[in-house]
Amino acid sequence: MSTIVAAALAGAEQLINKALQYDPATQQGLRALSGNILAVQLTNPALTLYVSPLDDELQLMSHWDGDVDTRISGSWLALAQ
């Protein structure tokens, strides 16, 4: 994993988790998903990241060796809609 990707994921994770502190309903939903792994495959640029809900926050990872529970793919624009 490149240093740039690692830094971007760490920054995004911090921002997301800070925002989640102000949204108790979403935190509750994340607790229900704790332990699941979501693979997000971006098509342009080609990048796969893994999202793991952990109680009331998210962990973003660039690599995951195990099975994933859900896999989605598309462009940044398509997934943002």
N, C-alpha and C positions, 0 to 999 in steps of 0.2 A: 504494500500500500504506500502510495506516495505521501510525503509529508503534507502536501497541500490538501489532499483528500482527508487525511487524519485531522488536520486543523479545522477544516470546514465542518466535518462531522462533529467534532468536539464543540465548536461554536454553536452549531445548529442545535445540538442536544441541550446545551446550557440555555439557549434562548427558549426553546420549546418547553423545557421543564420549569423555567421561571414563569412563563405564561400560564402553565398548568396550575401553578400555585393559586391563581386567581379564579380557577374554574373547578369547584368541588364536584360538580356533576360529571365532568369528564374524568376527573380523578377516580370517581367511583366506578365508572365504566372501565377504566384501565385496570382496576383491581380485579375485575371479572375476567380480564384477558391475560392476567399475569402468568408468565410461563410459556406463552405462545410466541412463535417467531413468524414475522411477516417479511417476505422477500420483495423488495421493490426493484424491478429491473427497468432502468431508464434506457431509452433507445438512442437518444441523441443529446448529449454525448453518452456513449455506452458506459454504463456504471450500474452495478448492483449494490444495494445497501440492504441491511437487515435491521429490522425494528423489533425490539423486545420490550413489551410493557412490563414494568416492575412496580407493582403496587400502585403508586400514584405518580409515576414518572415514566419516561421512555428512555431506553438505551439504544443508541444508533451505532451500528457496527459495519465495517466494510467487509468482514469475512465471517462465515458461519459454517462449521463442518457438519452439523447435524441436519436432521430433517426440518423442513419448514411447514408451518400449518397453512399458510396462505401465500400465494405468489401473484403479484400483479405486475403488468408491464405496460409501457407506453412512453411517450415523450413527456418532458417536463410540463409542457403546456397542456397536454391531454390529461395528465394526472392532477394538475392543479384545478381543473374545472369541476 
